[in-house]
Amino acid sequence: MATVVETKERVNRVKIEGLALLKIVKHCHESLPAMVTGSLLGLTDGTGALEITHSFPFPDSKHHNKNNSGDDGIAAEDAAGLEGHEFQLEMMRMLREVNVDNNCVGWYQSMYLGIYSTSNLLENQLSYQTDLSPNAVVILYDPMQTTNGSMVLKCYRLSDECIASKKRDDNTFINPKNIFEEIPVILTNPGLVRALLTDISVGEHPTGLNTKNGLYELGSETSLERLDMSTNPYLEKHLEFLCGWVDELASEQHKFQYYTRQLSRNEKGNKKSHSKKAADDADAWASNEAPRRLESLLLTNQIRSYVDQMDKFSGAGLSKLYLLGGLHQNSNTNN
């Protein structure tokens, strides 16, 4: 990976150009149902903003090992990883030759219905923030929720508390809200692109050329996705995933309870001082046999994210129902 132009100031916002965002959206939608990743290129402006000006996808490694198994499959997977790293270096070198920002500032990944709080994403982001730059970020795009009419684009980084805990490799408790830090995303475009977006933002399309004035006539309204009333499938799917995450959290809690009972059995009959007992408990929870707290914390954070999304969908659905009820009542009154 290329180096990032380091700044002493911590990044507090992300500015992404429309072209880079469209590349992310195109890559994620074309690869469905598979989840994909890619690289983000840009620079920091020295005022606390991280500017993302370009993005490109990582090569798909499935074709390397789809027909391999065992040792051959592992070797093919390693070769695919090496090829992907070489692909990134070659891509950034070619972009530098055409005078495009080639500094790697993070990565992006598609997600399915808001699933992001996983150990794999945490480990990948940790490697970016420790090996590349503390200002490296991950952008998450949800193509499934976006098709419902609302753009779902999130930007995260690991908190200092989480990074310090991973470096110490301890088993201490962290507030699930403090594992990831969400960074606001600002969409930027050049002046000509903004002028074009202003012309088409009304949701109308040209129907034909007016022979009198030589101008195109605008047709009917086309931006109707936000009025879609079918939010039940999304809520049902969210409830289904939420039940699965709650079951996994309960399983993790059973592991903690079982380990705690084992410690209690071992301590029975052993008369120790309070300080000695506290030291033994700390060593027991720091051992490799103890269940990892981070797994349950990630599950708790994902459950919280699902509850927030369900609250958002439910609020929007109720607003649409009230609006539709008012329209029906007005229509019946006029008739």
N, C-alpha and C positions, 0 to 999 in steps of 0.2 A: 504494500500500500504506500502511496505517496505521503509526504509529510504535509502537515497543516501549518499555515502561517499562524504562529502562536501569538496570543494577546494575553496581557495580564488580567484584563477584565473578563468576568464570567458572562457567558452568553445568556441573555434573558428573553430573547425572541428570535424567531426564525422567519426569514423572508425567502419565499420560493417563487421563482418565475413561472409563469403560466405554461411555457413550453416544457420545462422540466416536470411539472405536475401532469401535463397531458401524456408524457412518456410513461410516467408511473401508472396512470390510469389505464392506458392502452395495454401495457404489459400485464397488469393484474387481471384485466377483463379477458384478454385473449388466452390466458393460461388457466382459466377456470375449468374444472374444479380444483386444480392443483394450486397450492400456495407457493409464491415465488418471492425472490429477493433480488436486490440490485444495489448499486453504489450511487452515492450522492456526491457531487462535486461542487465546489464553490470556494468561498473565503469569508473571513470575518472582517467587518469594516472598522473595528476599533471602538465602536460606540455601544457594544453589547448586543449587536445583531449579527446573526449568522446568515449569510446570503447563499442560497442554493440556486445555481444557474444552470446546472446540467445534471442529467442522470442517465444511467445505462443499466440494462439487466445483467445479472450473472448468468453464465451459460448453464443450461439444464444438463445435469449429470446422469439422468435416468437412462439415457441410451448407452451409457458405458457399461452398466452392470445389470441390465434387465434380463440378459440371457446367462448371467454368471451366478454362481453360488459358491459358498464355502470360501476357501483361500483365494480362488479366482475372483470372486465378487469383492472381497476386501481389497485385493490388488487393483481391481478396476476402479473402486471408489477412491483409493489413494491417488491413482493416476488422474481421475476426473478432478479431484481437488487441486492437484498441481497444475493441471491445464487451466482451471478457473483462475488461479492466481496469476499465471502467465497472461491469460486473457485480459485481466484487469490492468496489468502493467502495460501491455501493448496498447490497449484502448486509451489509457491516459497519455501515453507517449504520442499517439496519433492526434489526440485532441490538443496537445501542447503545440504540435506542428502547425495547426490551423488557428492558433491564437485563441483557444478556448480554455477557460479555467480548468485546471487538471489537479487541483488539490482535493484529496478525499476528505470530506467533512462528516461522513457517516454512511448510513445505509438505510434502505427501505425494505419493507416486507408487507405482503398482503395478509390480511387476517379474515377469519370467518366468523361473522356475527359477534365481533368484539372480543374474541379470544386472543389475548396477548400476554397475560401474566403467567408465563411458563419459565421453567428453568433453562430451556435452550435459548430463549430470547435474552434472558438475564446474562447467561455466560457469554453470548456473542457481543452484547452491548458492553459488558465488562472488559472484554478484550479490546474493543475499539477505544474505550475511555482510558485504559491503562497503557496500551501499546501505541495508539495513534495520537489522541489528544483528549484532555478532560472536557473539551467543548464538543466532542463527537456526539451526534444524536441519531436516533432511529425514528423514521417516519412510518407510521402504520396506516394503511389504506384498506377499507372494507368495501369490496365491490358489491357484496350482497345487499348491505344496507343502503348503499348509494343508489341502487336501482329503485328504491322506494321513494326517491325524490329528494333525499337529504344527503348532502356530501359529508361523508364520514372520513376525516383525515386527522390523525393525532400525531403529536411529536413528543417523544419521551427521552429521558436520560436517567441514569442511575443516580440516586442521591449520594452525598458524601458519606452518610451514615451507613448505607448499604455497601459501598465500596470498601470502607474501613473494616466492616464486619467480614467481608469476603477475604480481604488481605490477611486478617488475623486468623481466619479459618476457625472461628469460634462458633458456638451454638447458642448465642444470646438472642433475646427477643428484640424484634424491631416492629414498630408500628406499621401494619400493612400499607397505610397511606404514604409512608415515608420511603418505600422501596423505590418507586419510580417518581420522577418529577415531570409533570406535564409542562411543556413550553408552548406559548401561543404561536400560531402560524399565521403569517400575513402573506397574502397573494399579491405579487407585484407584476406589472406588465409595462412594456414600453408605451410611449405615447400613441403610436399608430394602432397598437393592439387595443388600447383603451378606447380609442375612437371607434374601432370596429365593434367592440363589445357594447358600447353605448347604442350603436345603431340597431343591434339585434337583441338587446336586452328586453325589449317589449314583447318578445315571443311571437312576432309576426313574420311571415315569409312572403316574398314577392310572388304574385300570381301571374304577372305578365307585363309586357311593356305597353305603356300608354302612348298611343300614336300622336296624341295632341301635344304633350309636353316632353315626350322622350324619356320619361321617368318610369321606374317600376312601381306598380301599385302593390300595396301591402295587403295580404290576405287576412285570414282569421287567426285568432289566438291559438298558440300551439303548446304553451307551457302548462299542461294539465296534470303533470305527475304528482304535484303536491296535493292535489285534491283526491288522490286515490284513497278510498275508504277501507281497503282490504289490509288492515293492520293486524287482524287476528292471526294469520300464518306466522308473522314475525314474533308476536307475543307467545304463541304456542311453542315455537322453536326456542325462544329464549327461556321459557319455563322448563322445557325439556333439558336444555343444557344446564340450567340452574340446578335442577334436581340431581344431575350427574355430578356437578361440582360439589354440591352439599354432601352427597354420598362419599366422595373422595375425601372431603374434609373430615367426615365422621370416621372414616377408616384411619386417617392420620391421628385423630384424637384417641382412637383405641390403642394405637401403638404407644402413645404417650402414657396412657393409663396402665397398660401392661408393663411398661418399663418402670413406672413409678411403683407399682405393686412389687416388682422384683426387688427394687431398692429397699422397700419397706421390710420385706422378708429378710433380707440380708442384715438389716440393722437391728432386728429383734434379738435381744439377748446380749447385744454389744453395748456396754456402758461407756460412752464417750462424752467428752466435754462438748459444750455448744460450739466452740470454735473449731474443734476437730471434726465434728459432724458436718458443719458448714463447708469446710475444706473438702471433705470426702464427697459431699453432694456436688460441689462444683467440678471436681475431677470426674465424677461419674457422668455428668451431663456433657462434659467436654470430650469424653472418650468416643471412639469410632462406633461403639455399639449403641450409643444413644441415638434415638431418632432425630433427624434434622428438623429444626424449627422452620427453616426457610421454606420447605415444601408447604407446610400448613399456612404460612404467611402469604405465599403466592396464591394459594387457593382462596384464602380470605379476601385478598385484593381483587381476584377475578370475580368472586361472588358480589362484592361491592360494586364492581363495574357493571355487572349484569342487572343489579337492582336499579342503578342509575339509568341504564338504557331502557328498562321496562317502564320506569317512571316517566321518562321522556316520551316514549311511544304512547303510553296511556294518556298523558296530558294532551298530546297532539290529536289522538283519536277522539277524545271527548270534545275538544274544540271543533273538530270537523262535524261531529254529530250535532252539536248545538247549532252550528252554521246551517247544516242541512235541514234541521228541524225548523229553523226560522224561514228558510227558503220555501219549504213545503207549506208552512202556515201562510206565508205571504201569497203563494200561488193559489191556495184554496180560497183566500179572501178575495183575490181579484176575480176568480171564477164565479 
